[in-house]
């Protein structure tokens, strides 16, 4: 089986190529359609059905559902429980509180009490783990951020938990192992072709955010409204202090 990878910054072009591929399939051929959301996958299938007619055996899943399905057996065998987004934020709040009590937050001490800081920490931790950033290498340029990462991962391991990044990594490992698909169905590397669709604007390849960007994200998200609101609040507080009388 030959696999084609279509690369385009235009979603309409990607969807058009996907619909063209689906229209060439048999109505009873078993197919898995994966979308960013289940509604997106359903919309593509419905669009093809409107022009081609009914089809049977066309399964639709979101990327989240696919990852959970692939990672489920591995996580269960290891006795690991995935956290929800709210659980990730709760764990982030817990580690921030613990590090603050030990005086180990470093440069984040001044913003750690902001209402959005724990949420920002959870988001940055997931992004770093998805990118598989080594905490030791991160520690060279951002030691305080590396401390957050190490503590976060230690809490996950100690509690037998994993976050969305861990689910995605486990799903990728399961997919690469080929346990879920027969050897006959798995395409060889030589059978994978990349097709870049011409765009009006050049395709921007994804790049990892620089460490300073992650740190600024933490600081700006520490207060609802970002850095500007933080500054405005500080200015208003200073004005009140200057006009106060004893």
ROKEVEX-812050 format. One line per 10 residues: number of its first residue (from 1); for each residue x, y, z of N, C-alpha, C, O. Coordinates in nm, 2 decimals. Layout:
N
NUM	X,Y,Z,X,Y,Z,X,Y,Z,X,Y,Z  ...
end
This chain:
246
1	0.08,-0.12,0.00,0.00,0.00,0.00,0.09,0.12,0.00,0.19,0.13,0.08  0.06,0.22,-0.08,0.13,0.35,-0.09,0.07,0.45,-0.01,-0.06,0.47,-0.02  0.14,0.52,0.07,0.09,0.63,0.15,0.14,0.77,0.09,0.25,0.78,0.06  0.04,0.86,0.08,0.07,0.99,0.04,0.05,1.09,0.15,-0.05,1.09,0.22  0.15,1.18,0.17,0.14,1.28,0.27,0.13,1.42,0.20,0.22,1.46,0.13  0.02,1.48,0.22,-0.01,1.61,0.15,0.02,1.72,0.25,-0.03,1.73,0.36  0.11,1.81,0.21,0.16,1.92,0.30,0.11,2.05,0.24,0.14,2.09,0.12  0.03,2.13,0.31,-0.02,2.26,0.27,-0.06,2.34,0.39,-0.11,2.29,0.48  -0.04,2.47,0.38,-0.08,2.56,0.48,-0.23,2.60,0.47,-0.29,2.66,0.55  -0.29,2.56,0.35,-0.43,2.59,0.32,-0.51,2.47,0.36,-0.50,2.36,0.30
11	-0.60,2.48,0.45,-0.69,2.37,0.49,-0.78,2.33,0.38,-0.81,2.21,0.37  -0.83,2.43,0.30,-0.92,2.39,0.19,-0.85,2.30,0.09,-0.91,2.21,0.03  -0.72,2.32,0.06,-0.65,2.24,-0.03,-0.63,2.10,0.03,-0.64,2.00,-0.04  -0.60,2.09,0.16,-0.58,1.96,0.22,-0.71,1.88,0.22,-0.71,1.76,0.19  -0.82,1.95,0.25,-0.95,1.88,0.25,-0.99,1.84,0.11,-1.04,1.73,0.09  -0.96,1.92,0.01,-0.99,1.88,-0.13,-0.92,1.76,-0.17,-0.97,1.67,-0.24  -0.79,1.75,-0.13,-0.71,1.63,-0.16,-0.77,1.50,-0.09,-0.77,1.39,-0.14  -0.81,1.53,0.03,-0.86,1.41,0.11,-1.00,1.37,0.05,-1.02,1.25,0.04  -1.08,1.46,0.01,-1.21,1.43,-0.05,-1.19,1.35,-0.19,-1.26,1.26,-0.22  -1.09,1.40,-0.26,-1.06,1.33,-0.39,-1.01,1.19,-0.37,-1.05,1.10,-0.44
21	-0.93,1.17,-0.26,-0.89,1.03,-0.23,-1.01,0.94,-0.19,-1.02,0.83,-0.22  -1.09,1.00,-0.10,-1.21,0.92,-0.06,-1.31,0.89,-0.17,-1.36,0.78,-0.17  -1.32,0.98,-0.26,-1.41,0.96,-0.38,-1.36,0.84,-0.46,-1.44,0.78,-0.54  -1.23,0.81,-0.46,-1.18,0.70,-0.54,-1.19,0.57,-0.46,-1.16,0.46,-0.52  -1.24,0.57,-0.34,-1.25,0.44,-0.26,-1.38,0.37,-0.30,-1.48,0.44,-0.35  -1.39,0.25,-0.27,-1.51,0.17,-0.29,-1.61,0.20,-0.18,-1.57,0.23,-0.06  -1.74,0.20,-0.20,-1.84,0.23,-0.10,-1.83,0.14,0.02,-1.87,0.19,0.13  -1.79,0.02,0.01,-1.78,-0.08,0.12,-1.64,-0.10,0.17,-1.62,-0.19,0.25  -1.55,-0.02,0.12,-1.41,-0.03,0.17,-1.39,0.02,0.31,-1.44,0.13,0.34  -1.32,-0.05,0.39,-1.31,-0.01,0.53,-1.20,0.10,0.54,-1.08,0.08,0.49
31	-1.24,0.22,0.59,-1.15,0.33,0.59,-1.16,0.40,0.73,-1.27,0.41,0.79  -1.05,0.46,0.77,-1.04,0.53,0.90,-1.01,0.68,0.86,-0.91,0.71,0.81  -1.11,0.77,0.89,-1.09,0.91,0.87,-1.06,0.98,1.00,-1.14,0.97,1.10  -0.95,1.04,1.01,-0.90,1.11,1.13,-0.91,1.26,1.11,-0.85,1.31,1.02  -0.97,1.33,1.20,-0.98,1.47,1.19,-0.93,1.54,1.32,-0.92,1.47,1.43  -0.91,1.67,1.32,-0.88,1.74,1.44,-0.98,1.72,1.55,-0.96,1.72,1.66  -1.11,1.72,1.50,-1.22,1.69,1.59,-1.31,1.59,1.52,-1.30,1.57,1.40  -1.40,1.53,1.59,-1.49,1.43,1.53,-1.59,1.50,1.43,-1.62,1.44,1.33  -1.63,1.62,1.46,-1.71,1.69,1.37,-1.64,1.72,1.24,-1.71,1.71,1.13  -1.51,1.75,1.24,-1.44,1.77,1.12,-1.43,1.65,1.03,-1.45,1.65,0.91
41	-1.41,1.53,1.10,-1.40,1.41,1.02,-1.54,1.37,0.97,-1.55,1.32,0.85  -1.64,1.39,1.04,-1.78,1.37,0.99,-1.81,1.46,0.88,-1.88,1.41,0.78  -1.77,1.58,0.88,-1.80,1.68,0.77,-1.74,1.63,0.64,-1.80,1.64,0.54  -1.61,1.58,0.65,-1.55,1.54,0.53,-1.62,1.42,0.47,-1.65,1.41,0.35  -1.66,1.32,0.56,-1.73,1.20,0.51,-1.87,1.24,0.45,-1.91,1.19,0.35  -1.94,1.33,0.52,-2.07,1.38,0.47,-2.06,1.45,0.33,-2.14,1.43,0.24  -1.95,1.53,0.32,-1.93,1.60,0.19,-1.91,1.50,0.08,-1.96,1.52,-0.03  -1.84,1.39,0.10,-1.82,1.29,-0.01,-1.95,1.22,-0.03,-1.98,1.19,-0.15  -2.02,1.19,0.07,-2.15,1.11,0.06,-2.25,1.19,-0.02,-2.33,1.13,-0.09  -2.25,1.32,-0.01,-2.34,1.40,-0.09,-2.33,1.39,-0.24,-2.42,1.40,-0.31
51	-2.20,1.37,-0.28,-2.18,1.36,-0.43,-2.16,1.22,-0.47,-2.19,1.19,-0.59  -2.11,1.13,-0.39,-2.09,0.99,-0.43,-2.20,0.89,-0.39,-2.22,0.79,-0.45  -2.27,0.93,-0.28,-2.37,0.84,-0.23,-2.32,0.77,-0.10,-2.21,0.80,-0.05  -2.41,0.69,-0.04,-2.38,0.63,0.09,-2.26,0.53,0.08,-2.23,0.47,-0.02  -2.19,0.52,0.20,-2.08,0.43,0.21,-2.09,0.36,0.34,-2.14,0.41,0.43  -2.03,0.24,0.34,-2.03,0.16,0.47,-1.88,0.13,0.50,-1.80,0.10,0.42  -1.86,0.13,0.63,-1.73,0.09,0.68,-1.63,0.21,0.69,-1.51,0.19,0.70  -1.68,0.33,0.68,-1.60,0.45,0.69,-1.60,0.50,0.83,-1.70,0.56,0.87  -1.50,0.47,0.91,-1.49,0.50,1.05,-1.44,0.64,1.06,-1.34,0.68,0.99  -1.49,0.72,1.16,-1.44,0.85,1.18,-1.40,0.87,1.33,-1.47,0.83,1.42
61	-1.28,0.92,1.35,-1.23,0.95,1.48,-1.16,1.08,1.49,-1.10,1.13,1.38  -1.16,1.14,1.60,-1.07,1.26,1.62,-0.93,1.21,1.66,-0.91,1.10,1.69  -0.83,1.30,1.65,-0.70,1.27,1.69,-0.69,1.22,1.83,-0.61,1.14,1.87  -0.77,1.29,1.92,-0.77,1.26,2.06,-0.82,1.12,2.08,-0.77,1.04,2.16  -0.93,1.08,2.01,-0.99,0.95,2.03,-0.89,0.84,1.97,-0.87,0.74,2.04  -0.82,0.87,1.86,-0.73,0.77,1.81,-0.61,0.75,1.91,-0.57,0.64,1.93  -0.56,0.86,1.96,-0.45,0.85,2.05,-0.49,0.77,2.18,-0.41,0.69,2.22  -0.61,0.80,2.23,-0.65,0.73,2.35,-0.67,0.58,2.32,-0.64,0.49,2.40  -0.72,0.55,2.20,-0.74,0.40,2.16,-0.60,0.33,2.15,-0.59,0.22,2.19  -0.50,0.40,2.09,-0.37,0.34,2.07,-0.30,0.32,2.20,-0.23,0.22,2.23
71	-0.31,0.43,2.28,-0.23,0.43,2.41,-0.29,0.35,2.52,-0.22,0.31,2.61  -0.42,0.33,2.51,-0.49,0.26,2.62,-0.43,0.13,2.67,-0.41,0.12,2.79  -0.41,0.03,2.58,-0.35,-0.09,2.62,-0.22,-0.08,2.69,-0.19,-0.14,2.79  -0.13,0.01,2.64,0.00,0.03,2.69,0.00,0.09,2.83,0.06,0.05,2.92  -0.09,0.19,2.84,-0.10,0.26,2.97,-0.16,0.17,3.08,-0.12,0.17,3.19  -0.26,0.09,3.04,-0.32,-0.01,3.13,-0.22,-0.11,3.18,-0.22,-0.15,3.29  -0.14,-0.16,3.08,-0.04,-0.26,3.12,0.06,-0.20,3.22,0.12,-0.28,3.30  0.09,-0.08,3.21,0.19,-0.01,3.30,0.12,0.04,3.43,0.19,0.09,3.52  -0.01,0.03,3.44,-0.08,0.08,3.55,-0.08,0.23,3.56,-0.07,0.29,3.67  -0.08,0.30,3.45,-0.07,0.45,3.44,-0.21,0.50,3.41,-0.28,0.45,3.32
81	-0.25,0.61,3.48,-0.38,0.67,3.46,-0.36,0.81,3.39,-0.29,0.89,3.44  -0.43,0.83,3.28,-0.41,0.96,3.22,-0.49,1.07,3.29,-0.60,1.05,3.34  -0.44,1.19,3.30,-0.50,1.30,3.36,-0.58,1.38,3.26,-0.55,1.39,3.14  -0.69,1.44,3.31,-0.77,1.54,3.23,-0.69,1.67,3.23,-0.60,1.69,3.30  -0.74,1.76,3.15,-0.68,1.90,3.15,-0.69,1.96,3.29,-0.60,2.03,3.33  -0.81,1.94,3.35,-0.82,2.00,3.48,-0.73,1.93,3.58,-0.67,2.00,3.67  -0.71,1.80,3.57,-0.61,1.73,3.65,-0.47,1.78,3.64,-0.39,1.79,3.73  -0.43,1.81,3.51,-0.30,1.87,3.48,-0.28,2.00,3.55,-0.17,2.03,3.60  -0.38,2.09,3.54,-0.37,2.22,3.61,-0.37,2.20,3.76,-0.30,2.28,3.82  -0.44,2.11,3.81,-0.43,2.08,3.96,-0.29,2.04,4.00,-0.24,2.08,4.10
91	-0.23,1.95,3.92,-0.10,1.90,3.95,0.00,2.02,3.94,0.09,2.03,4.02  -0.02,2.10,3.84,0.07,2.22,3.83,0.06,2.31,3.94,0.16,2.36,3.99  -0.07,2.34,3.99,-0.09,2.42,4.11,-0.02,2.36,4.23,0.03,2.44,4.31  -0.03,2.23,4.24,0.03,2.16,4.36,0.18,2.18,4.36,0.24,2.21,4.46  0.25,2.16,4.24,0.39,2.17,4.24,0.44,2.31,4.26,0.54,2.34,4.32  0.36,2.41,4.20,0.40,2.55,4.22,0.39,2.59,4.37,0.48,2.65,4.42  0.29,2.54,4.44,0.28,2.56,4.58,0.39,2.50,4.66,0.45,2.56,4.75  0.43,2.38,4.62,0.54,2.31,4.69,0.67,2.38,4.67,0.75,2.39,4.76  0.70,2.42,4.54,0.82,2.48,4.52,0.83,2.62,4.58,0.94,2.66,4.63  0.72,2.69,4.59,0.71,2.82,4.65,0.74,2.81,4.80,0.81,2.89,4.86
101	0.69,2.70,4.86,0.72,2.68,5.01,0.86,2.65,5.03,0.92,2.69,5.14  0.93,2.59,4.93,1.07,2.56,4.95,1.16,2.67,4.90,1.29,2.66,4.91  1.10,2.78,4.85,1.18,2.89,4.79,1.26,2.85,4.67,1.37,2.90,4.64  1.20,2.75,4.59,1.27,2.70,4.47,1.21,2.75,4.34,1.25,2.69,4.23  1.13,2.85,4.34,1.07,2.90,4.21,1.16,2.99,4.14,1.14,3.02,4.02  1.27,3.04,4.20,1.36,3.13,4.13,1.29,3.25,4.08,1.22,3.32,4.15  1.31,3.28,3.95,1.26,3.40,3.89,1.11,3.41,3.88,1.05,3.52,3.86  1.04,3.30,3.90,0.90,3.29,3.90,0.83,3.33,4.03,0.71,3.33,4.04  0.91,3.35,4.13,0.85,3.38,4.27,0.76,3.49,4.27,0.65,3.49,4.33  0.79,3.60,4.19,0.71,3.72,4.19,0.58,3.71,4.12,0.49,3.79,4.15
111	0.56,3.61,4.03,0.44,3.59,3.96,0.36,3.47,3.99,0.25,3.44,3.94  0.42,3.38,4.08,0.36,3.25,4.11,0.22,3.26,4.17,0.14,3.17,4.16  0.19,3.37,4.23,0.06,3.38,4.30,-0.05,3.43,4.20,-0.17,3.45,4.24  -0.01,3.46,4.08,-0.11,3.51,3.98,-0.21,3.40,3.95,-0.18,3.28,3.95  -0.34,3.43,3.92,-0.44,3.33,3.90,-0.43,3.25,3.78,-0.49,3.14,3.77  -0.34,3.29,3.68,-0.33,3.21,3.56,-0.20,3.14,3.56,-0.17,3.07,3.46  -0.11,3.15,3.66,0.02,3.09,3.65,0.02,2.94,3.65,0.09,2.88,3.57  -0.06,2.87,3.73,-0.07,2.72,3.73,-0.12,2.67,3.60,-0.07,2.57,3.54  -0.22,2.74,3.54,-0.27,2.70,3.41,-0.16,2.72,3.30,-0.15,2.63,3.21  -0.08,2.82,3.31,0.03,2.84,3.22,0.13,2.74,3.23,0.19,2.69,3.13
121	0.16,2.70,3.36,0.26,2.60,3.38,0.22,2.47,3.32,0.30,2.40,3.25  0.09,2.43,3.33,0.04,2.30,3.28,0.05,2.31,3.13,0.09,2.21,3.06  0.02,2.42,3.06,0.03,2.43,2.92,0.18,2.42,2.87,0.21,2.35,2.77  0.27,2.49,2.94,0.41,2.49,2.90,0.47,2.35,2.92,0.55,2.30,2.84  0.43,2.28,3.03,0.48,2.15,3.06,0.44,2.05,2.95,0.52,1.97,2.90  0.32,2.06,2.90,0.27,1.97,2.80,0.34,2.00,2.67,0.38,1.91,2.59  0.37,2.13,2.64,0.44,2.16,2.51,0.58,2.11,2.52,0.63,2.06,2.42  0.65,2.13,2.63,0.79,2.08,2.64,0.79,1.93,2.63,0.89,1.88,2.57  0.70,1.86,2.69,0.70,1.72,2.69,0.67,1.66,2.55,0.72,1.56,2.51  0.58,1.73,2.48,0.54,1.68,2.35,0.66,1.70,2.26,0.69,1.62,2.17
131	0.74,1.81,2.28,0.86,1.83,2.20,0.98,1.74,2.25,1.09,1.74,2.19  0.96,1.67,2.36,1.06,1.58,2.41,1.19,1.66,2.44,1.30,1.62,2.41  1.17,1.78,2.50,1.29,1.86,2.54,1.35,1.80,2.67,1.29,1.78,2.77  1.48,1.78,2.66,1.56,1.72,2.77,1.57,1.83,2.88,1.62,1.93,2.86  1.52,1.80,3.00,1.53,1.90,3.11,1.68,1.94,3.14,1.70,2.05,3.18  1.77,1.85,3.12,1.91,1.88,3.14,1.96,1.99,3.04,2.03,2.08,3.08  1.92,1.97,2.92,1.96,2.07,2.82,1.89,2.20,2.84,1.94,2.31,2.82  1.76,2.19,2.88,1.68,2.31,2.91,1.74,2.39,3.02,1.74,2.51,3.03  1.80,2.31,3.12,1.86,2.37,3.24,1.97,2.46,3.21,2.01,2.55,3.29  2.04,2.44,3.09,2.16,2.52,3.06,2.11,2.67,3.03,2.18,2.76,3.07
141	2.00,2.68,2.97,1.95,2.82,2.93,1.84,2.87,3.02,1.81,2.99,3.03  1.76,2.78,3.08,1.65,2.82,3.17,1.64,2.73,3.29,1.55,2.64,3.29  1.73,2.74,3.38,1.74,2.65,3.50,1.61,2.65,3.58,1.57,2.54,3.63  1.54,2.76,3.60,1.42,2.77,3.68,1.31,2.69,3.61,1.23,2.63,3.67  1.30,2.71,3.48,1.20,2.63,3.40,1.23,2.48,3.41,1.14,2.40,3.41  1.36,2.45,3.40,1.39,2.30,3.41,1.35,2.24,3.54,1.32,2.13,3.55  1.36,2.32,3.65,1.32,2.28,3.78,1.17,2.24,3.78,1.13,2.14,3.83  1.09,2.33,3.72,0.95,2.30,3.71,0.92,2.17,3.63,0.84,2.09,3.67  1.00,2.15,3.52,0.98,2.03,3.44,1.01,1.91,3.52,0.94,1.81,3.52  1.13,1.91,3.59,1.17,1.79,3.66,1.07,1.76,3.77,1.04,1.64,3.79
151	1.02,1.86,3.84,0.93,1.84,3.95,0.80,1.78,3.90,0.73,1.69,3.96  0.75,1.84,3.79,0.63,1.80,3.72,0.63,1.65,3.68,0.54,1.57,3.71  0.74,1.61,3.62,0.76,1.47,3.57,0.78,1.38,3.69,0.73,1.26,3.68  0.84,1.42,3.79,0.86,1.34,3.91,0.72,1.32,3.98,0.70,1.20,4.03  0.64,1.42,3.98,0.50,1.40,4.04,0.42,1.30,3.96,0.34,1.22,4.01  0.43,1.31,3.83,0.36,1.22,3.74,0.40,1.08,3.76,0.32,0.99,3.78  0.53,1.05,3.77,0.59,0.92,3.79,0.55,0.87,3.93,0.51,0.75,3.94  0.56,0.95,4.03,0.53,0.90,4.16,0.38,0.87,4.18,0.35,0.78,4.26  0.29,0.94,4.11,0.15,0.91,4.13,0.10,0.81,4.03,-0.02,0.78,4.03  0.18,0.76,3.94,0.13,0.66,3.84,0.04,0.73,3.74,-0.06,0.67,3.70
161	0.07,0.85,3.70,-0.02,0.93,3.62,0.06,0.97,3.49,0.18,0.96,3.48  -0.02,1.02,3.39,0.04,1.08,3.28,-0.05,1.19,3.22,-0.17,1.19,3.25  0.01,1.28,3.15,-0.07,1.39,3.09,-0.10,1.36,2.95,-0.07,1.25,2.90  -0.15,1.46,2.88,-0.18,1.44,2.73,-0.06,1.41,2.65,-0.06,1.34,2.56  0.05,1.48,2.69,0.18,1.45,2.62,0.22,1.31,2.63,0.26,1.24,2.54  0.20,1.25,2.75,0.23,1.11,2.77,0.15,1.02,2.70,0.19,0.91,2.65  0.02,1.05,2.68,-0.08,0.97,2.60,-0.03,0.97,2.46,-0.03,0.87,2.39  0.00,1.09,2.41,0.04,1.10,2.27,0.17,1.02,2.24,0.19,0.96,2.14  0.27,1.03,2.33,0.39,0.96,2.32,0.37,0.81,2.32,0.43,0.74,2.24  0.28,0.76,2.41,0.25,0.62,2.41,0.18,0.58,2.29,0.20,0.47,2.24
171	0.09,0.66,2.24,0.02,0.63,2.11,0.12,0.62,2.00,0.10,0.53,1.91  0.21,0.71,1.99,0.31,0.71,1.88,0.40,0.58,1.89,0.43,0.53,1.79  0.43,0.54,2.01,0.51,0.42,2.03,0.43,0.30,1.98,0.49,0.21,1.92  0.30,0.30,2.02,0.22,0.19,1.97,0.21,0.18,1.82,0.21,0.08,1.76  0.19,0.30,1.76,0.18,0.31,1.62,0.31,0.26,1.55,0.30,0.19,1.45  0.42,0.30,1.60,0.55,0.27,1.54,0.58,0.12,1.56,0.65,0.06,1.48  0.53,0.06,1.67,0.56,-0.08,1.69,0.48,-0.17,1.59,0.53,-0.28,1.57  0.37,-0.12,1.54,0.30,-0.20,1.44,0.21,-0.31,1.50,0.16,-0.39,1.42  0.19,-0.30,1.63,0.11,-0.41,1.69,-0.03,-0.40,1.66,-0.11,-0.50,1.66  -0.08,-0.28,1.62,-0.22,-0.27,1.59,-0.26,-0.29,1.45,-0.38,-0.29,1.41
181	-0.16,-0.31,1.36,-0.19,-0.33,1.22,-0.10,-0.45,1.17,0.01,-0.47,1.21  -0.15,-0.52,1.07,-0.08,-0.63,1.02,0.04,-0.58,0.93,0.04,-0.47,0.89  0.14,-0.67,0.91,0.26,-0.63,0.83,0.21,-0.60,0.69,0.28,-0.52,0.62  0.11,-0.67,0.64,0.07,-0.65,0.50,0.01,-0.51,0.48,0.01,-0.45,0.38  -0.05,-0.46,0.59,-0.12,-0.33,0.58,-0.03,-0.21,0.61,-0.05,-0.10,0.56  0.08,-0.24,0.67,0.18,-0.13,0.70,0.26,-0.09,0.58,0.32,-0.18,0.53  0.26,0.03,0.54,0.34,0.07,0.42,0.49,0.08,0.45,0.53,0.12,0.56  0.57,0.04,0.36,0.71,0.05,0.37,0.75,0.19,0.36,0.68,0.28,0.31  0.87,0.22,0.42,0.92,0.36,0.41,0.93,0.41,0.27,0.90,0.53,0.24  0.97,0.33,0.18,0.98,0.37,0.04,0.85,0.39,-0.03,0.85,0.45,-0.13
191	0.74,0.35,0.03,0.61,0.37,-0.03,0.54,0.49,0.02,0.42,0.52,-0.01  0.61,0.57,0.11,0.55,0.69,0.16,0.60,0.81,0.08,0.72,0.84,0.07  0.50,0.88,0.02,0.54,0.99,-0.07,0.48,1.12,-0.01,0.36,1.12,0.03  0.55,1.23,-0.02,0.51,1.36,0.03,0.47,1.44,-0.09,0.55,1.46,-0.18  0.35,1.50,-0.08,0.31,1.59,-0.19,0.28,1.73,-0.13,0.20,1.74,-0.04  0.36,1.83,-0.18,0.34,1.96,-0.13,0.25,2.04,-0.22,0.29,2.06,-0.34  0.13,2.08,-0.18,0.04,2.15,-0.26,0.08,2.30,-0.26,0.11,2.36,-0.16  0.08,2.36,-0.38,0.12,2.50,-0.40,0.02,2.59,-0.33,-0.10,2.57,-0.34  0.07,2.68,-0.25,-0.01,2.78,-0.18,0.02,2.92,-0.22,0.13,2.95,-0.28  -0.07,3.01,-0.19,-0.05,3.15,-0.22,0.06,3.20,-0.13,0.14,3.29,-0.17
201	0.07,3.15,-0.01,0.17,3.19,0.09,0.26,3.07,0.11,0.21,2.96,0.11  0.39,3.09,0.14,0.48,2.98,0.17,0.44,2.90,0.29,0.39,2.96,0.39  0.47,2.78,0.29,0.44,2.69,0.41,0.55,2.72,0.51,0.67,2.72,0.49  0.50,2.74,0.63,0.59,2.77,0.75,0.61,2.64,0.82,0.51,2.60,0.89  0.73,2.58,0.82,0.75,2.46,0.90,0.75,2.49,1.05,0.80,2.59,1.09  0.69,2.39,1.12,0.68,2.41,1.27,0.81,2.41,1.33,0.90,2.33,1.29  0.84,2.50,1.42,0.96,2.50,1.50,0.93,2.51,1.64,0.83,2.57,1.69  1.02,2.46,1.72,1.01,2.47,1.87,1.02,2.61,1.91,1.11,2.68,1.86  0.94,2.65,2.01,0.96,2.78,2.07,1.09,2.79,2.15,1.13,2.69,2.21  1.15,2.90,2.14,1.28,2.92,2.22,1.25,2.92,2.36,1.14,2.96,2.40
211	1.34,2.89,2.45,1.32,2.89,2.59,1.27,3.02,2.65,1.18,3.02,2.73  1.32,3.13,2.59,1.27,3.26,2.64,1.12,3.28,2.61,1.06,3.35,2.69  1.08,3.22,2.50,0.93,3.23,2.47,0.85,3.16,2.57,0.74,3.21,2.61  0.89,3.04,2.61,0.82,2.96,2.72,0.82,3.04,2.85,0.71,3.05,2.91  0.93,3.10,2.88,0.94,3.17,3.01,0.85,3.30,3.00,0.78,3.33,3.10  0.84,3.37,2.89,0.76,3.49,2.88,0.61,3.45,2.89,0.53,3.52,2.94  0.58,3.33,2.83,0.44,3.28,2.83,0.40,3.26,2.98,0.29,3.29,3.01  0.49,3.20,3.06,0.45,3.18,3.20,0.43,3.31,3.27,0.33,3.33,3.34  0.52,3.41,3.25,0.50,3.54,3.32,0.38,3.61,3.27,0.31,3.67,3.36  0.35,3.62,3.14,0.24,3.69,3.09,0.11,3.63,3.13,0.01,3.70,3.15
221	0.11,3.50,3.14,-0.02,3.43,3.17,-0.04,3.42,3.32,-0.15,3.37,3.37  0.05,3.47,3.40,0.04,3.46,3.55,-0.08,3.55,3.59,-0.14,3.52,3.70  -0.11,3.65,3.52,-0.22,3.74,3.55,-0.32,3.74,3.44,-0.28,3.76,3.32  -0.45,3.72,3.47,-0.55,3.73,3.36,-0.54,3.86,3.29,-0.55,3.97,3.36  -0.53,3.86,3.16,-0.51,3.98,3.09,-0.37,4.01,3.04,-0.34,4.10,2.96  -0.27,3.93,3.10,-0.14,3.94,3.05,-0.06,4.05,3.12,-0.10,4.10,3.22  0.06,4.07,3.06,0.16,4.16,3.13,0.10,4.31,3.14,0.13,4.37,3.24  0.03,4.35,3.04,-0.02,4.49,3.04,-0.11,4.51,3.16,-0.11,4.61,3.22  -0.20,4.41,3.19,-0.29,4.43,3.30,-0.21,4.42,3.43,-0.24,4.49,3.53  -0.11,4.34,3.43,-0.02,4.33,3.55,0.04,4.47,3.58,0.04,4.51,3.69
231	0.09,4.53,3.48,0.15,4.66,3.50,0.05,4.77,3.54,0.08,4.85,3.63  -0.07,4.76,3.48,-0.17,4.86,3.51,-0.21,4.84,3.66,-0.23,4.94,3.73  -0.22,4.72,3.70,-0.26,4.69,3.84,-0.16,4.74,3.94,-0.19,4.80,4.04  -0.03,4.72,3.90,0.08,4.77,3.99,0.08,4.92,3.99,0.10,4.98,4.10  0.06,4.99,3.88,0.05,5.13,3.87,-0.06,5.19,3.96,-0.04,5.29,4.03  -0.18,5.12,3.95,-0.29,5.17,4.03,-0.26,5.15,4.18,-0.30,5.24,4.26  -0.20,5.04,4.21,-0.17,5.02,4.35,-0.07,5.12,4.41,-0.09,5.17,4.52  0.03,5.15,4.32,0.13,5.25,4.36,0.07,5.39,4.38,0.10,5.46,4.47  -0.03,5.42,4.29,-0.10,5.55,4.30,-0.18,5.56,4.43,-0.18,5.66,4.50  -0.24,5.45,4.47,-0.32,5.45,4.59,-0.23,5.47,4.71,-0.26,5.53,4.81
241	-0.11,5.40,4.71,-0.02,5.41,4.82,0.03,5.55,4.83,0.05,5.60,4.94  0.06,5.62,4.72,0.11,5.76,4.72,0.01,5.86,4.78,0.05,5.96,4.84  -0.12,5.83,4.75,-0.22,5.93,4.80,-0.28,5.89,4.94,-0.36,5.97,4.99  -0.24,5.78,4.99,-0.29,5.74,5.12,-0.24,5.83,5.23,-0.12,5.88,5.23  -0.32,5.86,5.33,-0.28,5.95,5.44,-0.30,5.87,5.57,-0.38,5.78,5.58  -0.22,5.91,5.67,-0.22,5.84,5.80,-0.31,5.92,5.89,-0.33,5.88,6.01
end
